[in-house]
């Protein structure tokens, strides 16, 4: 696929811990009880240094903290790791995606000084935000964002749009400009597989349902089960194009977050397909990054594209002559 010295971009999941209970996140079952399949862990500064030496850090152009399960600000050494990265590689671009509902304003000021760009997930105004971002505090998020921006931090407002907050998009856009956010963006998720998504409490009882926008409904494939086995004509790998490697909080290594083993747990079709064709999930706790690259792991993934692409590669980076059913998440 490519060599270790070719890597310019790391997608890092700093932790699997998060204070939020977003219903569509696999860390909790529909926002209720914590999913027992996922361990709670994080990367410490000491572990980070043992995984990535200074020479490797200096070759990087970008490092993005955006977890499959967790929020980076919950990791104890989040700020210290970013400060270390900036000290070793002053030119590196650092990006963090977060719900922003933790830490003191002083911590956010210190984060701004590292030059880290922050994408705040703010899904509406005070009356709608926590319908999806359960257990987060909208007022706390805005307070933290203000402190970060006032310390000359570069902040972006990213809004997930649902039926319950779509009427607030323009008001949020205006507020983002007023507060000094550099940009405002929206996303209509296609993670709905029905008209509504049920939100559960800790004992499995229904709390309420959230509903998709019409734009979300338009994106949902109408024949999901049949499309899951459709093979593309070619693969245009995002990870290869951007010279990226993904590192999970527990040490898992893969080209991208979509091939992180957590998404296929425990016995789903993607996991079975992956194990049949690749047969391993390399981990930095067992082997160094250099050893994993030299093992041919990435080459085995690329080799599938020519004959029988992995289901997840097809799903995320496949090009189709017919149907054109790219899944949007």
ZIQUISUL-V582353 format. One record per pair of residues at least 4 apart in sequence whose C-alpha atoms are under 6 Angstrom apart, sorted by the first residue. I is the first residue (numbers start at 0). J is the second residue. D is the distance in whole Angstrom. If there is no record, write none. Layout:
I;J;D
I;J;D
This chain:
0;297;5
0;298;5
6;242;5
6;243;6
7;59;4
7;60;5
7;242;5
8;59;6
8;60;6
8;61;5
8;62;6
8;242;6
8;243;4
9;62;5
9;243;6
9;244;5
9;245;6
10;62;6
10;63;5
10;245;5
11;63;6
11;64;5
11;245;6
11;246;5
12;64;6
12;65;6
12;66;4
12;247;5
12;248;5
13;41;6
13;42;6
13;71;5
13;248;5
14;40;6
14;41;4
14;69;5
14;71;6
14;74;6
14;248;5
15;39;5
15;40;6
15;68;5
15;69;4
16;39;6
16;69;5
17;69;5
17;70;5
19;133;6
19;134;5
19;135;6
20;30;5
20;133;5
21;30;6
21;131;6
21;132;5
21;133;6
22;29;4
22;30;4
22;198;6
26;34;5
26;68;6
27;31;6
27;32;6
27;33;4
27;34;5
28;32;6
28;34;6
29;198;5
29;199;6
30;198;6
30;199;6
31;199;5
31;200;4
31;201;5
32;201;5
41;74;6
41;248;5
42;248;6
43;76;6
44;76;6
44;80;6
57;88;5
60;91;5
61;91;5
61;92;5
62;93;5
63;93;6
63;94;5
63;95;6
64;95;5
65;96;5
70;97;6
72;77;6
76;80;6
82;113;6
84;88;6
85;89;5
93;115;5
94;115;5
94;116;5
94;117;6
95;117;5
96;117;6
96;118;5
97;119;5
98;119;6
98;120;5
99;140;5
100;135;6
100;136;6
100;139;6
100;140;5
104;143;5
104;146;6
107;147;5
108;147;5
108;150;5
111;147;6
111;150;6
111;152;4
116;153;5
117;154;5
118;154;6
118;155;5
118;156;6
119;156;5
119;157;6
120;157;5
120;158;6
121;158;5
122;128;5
122;158;5
122;159;5
123;127;6
123;128;5
123;164;6
124;128;6
125;137;6
129;133;5
145;149;6
147;152;5
148;152;5
154;180;5
154;181;6
155;180;5
155;181;6
155;182;5
155;183;6
156;183;5
157;183;6
157;184;5
157;185;6
158;185;5
159;185;6
159;186;5
160;165;6
160;186;6
160;187;5
161;165;6
161;211;5
161;212;5
162;210;5
162;211;5
162;212;5
172;183;6
175;180;5
176;180;6
187;215;5
188;215;6
188;328;6
189;215;5
189;218;6
189;219;5
189;327;6
189;328;6
195;208;6
195;209;6
195;210;5
196;208;5
196;209;5
197;208;4
198;205;6
198;206;6
198;207;5
198;208;6
199;203;5
199;204;5
199;205;5
199;206;5
200;204;5
211;215;6
231;313;6
231;317;5
231;318;5
231;319;5
232;318;6
232;319;5
233;317;6
233;318;5
234;316;6
234;317;5
235;316;5
236;316;6
238;242;6
238;243;5
238;254;6
244;254;5
245;252;6
245;253;5
245;254;5
245;255;5
245;256;6
246;251;6
246;252;5
247;251;5
250;282;5
250;283;5
251;281;6
251;282;4
252;281;6
252;282;6
263;267;6
263;269;5
263;270;4
266;270;6
268;272;6
269;310;6
273;277;6
274;278;4
283;287;5
303;307;5
303;308;5
304;308;4
312;316;5
313;317;4
319;323;5
